[in-house]
Amino acid sequence: MSSNDKPRLLPTGNCWCGCGREVGLGKFFAQGHDKTAESALIALKYEASVPHFLHAHGYGPQHSVTGDAVDKAGWEQCNECETKPGYRGAKASVAKHKRLYHPKEK
């Protein structure tokens, strides 16, 4: 299996963090439990350190994880920010950022 061939994951009806809670149709996690699972994995594998996690995957000040997300994962960057690079995130997150911080004058 190449790195681009990811297995097809199917929701099971139970939260994937392992709490045992039932979740709705098509969901992997109870609300907020995706972040709980992410934090638990970082605690287990990277000494509860996001910098260690980023470094293990080749990211840090020398190689931007958010820049790669824009270039390779469909994230967007706000072009209205004074600082460069501008705010980066998923499309909906950048849209919310623009509404809050760069409202159009009427």
matplotlib code that plots the C-alpha trace (Angstrom):
import matplotlib.pyplot as plt

x = [0.0, 1.5, 1.4, -1.5, -3.5, -5.2, -7.6, -11.3, -12.4, -16.0, -17.8, -18.9, -21.6, -19.2, -16.7, -13.3, -11.6, -12.4, -14.9, -17.6, -20.2, -22.6, -22.4, -24.7, -24.8, -21.7, -19.7, -16.4, -16.4, -18.7, -18.5, -15.0, -13.7, -11.6, -9.4, -9.3, -8.1, -5.5, -4.2, -4.0, -2.0, 0.4, 0.7, 1.5, 3.9, 5.4, 5.7, 2.6, 4.5, 3.2, 6.7, 8.0, 5.1, 5.8, 9.5, 8.9, 7.1, 9.6, 7.9, 8.9, 10.2, 12.2, 9.2, 5.7, 3.0, 0.3, 2.1, 2.1, -1.6, -2.3, -0.2, -1.2, -4.3, -6.8, -6.4, -6.7, -4.8, -6.3, -4.9, -6.4, -4.2, -1.5, 0.9, 2.3, 1.5, -2.1, -4.3, -4.4, -7.1, -9.8, -12.1, -14.9, -12.4, -10.8, -14.3, -15.1, -11.8, -12.5, -16.0, -14.6, -11.4, -11.9, -15.6, -16.6, -17.5, -21.0]
y = [0.0, 3.4, 6.4, 7.8, 4.6, 5.0, 2.4, 3.3, 3.9, 3.3, 4.7, 2.0, 3.8, 4.1, 7.0, 6.3, 7.9, 4.7, 6.1, 3.7, 6.5, 5.9, 8.4, 9.4, 7.9, 8.6, 10.0, 8.8, 10.8, 12.3, 16.1, 17.2, 13.7, 14.0, 16.6, 14.4, 11.5, 13.7, 15.0, 11.5, 10.3, 13.3, 12.5, 8.9, 9.2, 12.7, 13.4, 15.5, 18.0, 19.5, 20.8, 17.2, 16.0, 18.6, 17.9, 14.2, 14.9, 17.4, 20.6, 23.6, 27.2, 25.9, 24.1, 25.4, 22.9, 25.5, 26.4, 22.8, 22.5, 25.4, 23.9, 20.3, 19.9, 22.4, 25.0, 28.6, 31.8, 35.2, 37.7, 40.6, 40.3, 42.9, 40.4, 37.8, 35.1, 35.8, 33.7, 30.0, 27.4, 25.4, 27.3, 27.8, 28.9, 31.5, 32.8, 33.2, 35.0, 37.4, 38.2, 38.9, 40.8, 42.2, 43.1, 44.8, 48.4, 49.3]
z = [0.0, -1.0, 1.2, -1.0, -0.6, 2.7, 4.0, 3.8, 7.4, 8.4, 11.4, 13.7, 15.7, 18.7, 19.4, 18.1, 21.1, 22.9, 25.4, 24.3, 23.7, 20.8, 18.0, 15.2, 11.8, 9.8, 12.7, 14.1, 17.3, 20.0, 20.0, 21.0, 21.3, 18.1, 19.9, 23.0, 21.0, 19.2, 22.5, 24.0, 21.0, 21.3, 25.0, 24.4, 21.4, 21.8, 25.5, 25.4, 23.3, 20.1, 19.2, 19.5, 17.4, 14.7, 14.7, 14.4, 11.1, 9.8, 10.8, 12.8, 12.2, 9.2, 7.5, 8.0, 8.7, 7.9, 4.6, 3.6, 4.5, 2.2, -0.6, -0.3, 1.8, 0.5, 3.3, 2.4, 3.5, 4.2, 1.7, 3.6, 6.7, 7.1, 8.4, 5.9, 5.7, 6.6, 8.8, 7.5, 7.9, 6.4, 4.0, 6.6, 9.2, 6.9, 5.9, 9.6, 10.2, 7.3, 8.7, 12.1, 11.3, 7.8, 7.5, 4.3, 4.7, 3.5]

ax = plt.figure().add_subplot(projection="3d")
ax.plot(x, y, z, "-o")
ax.set_aspect("equal")
plt.show()
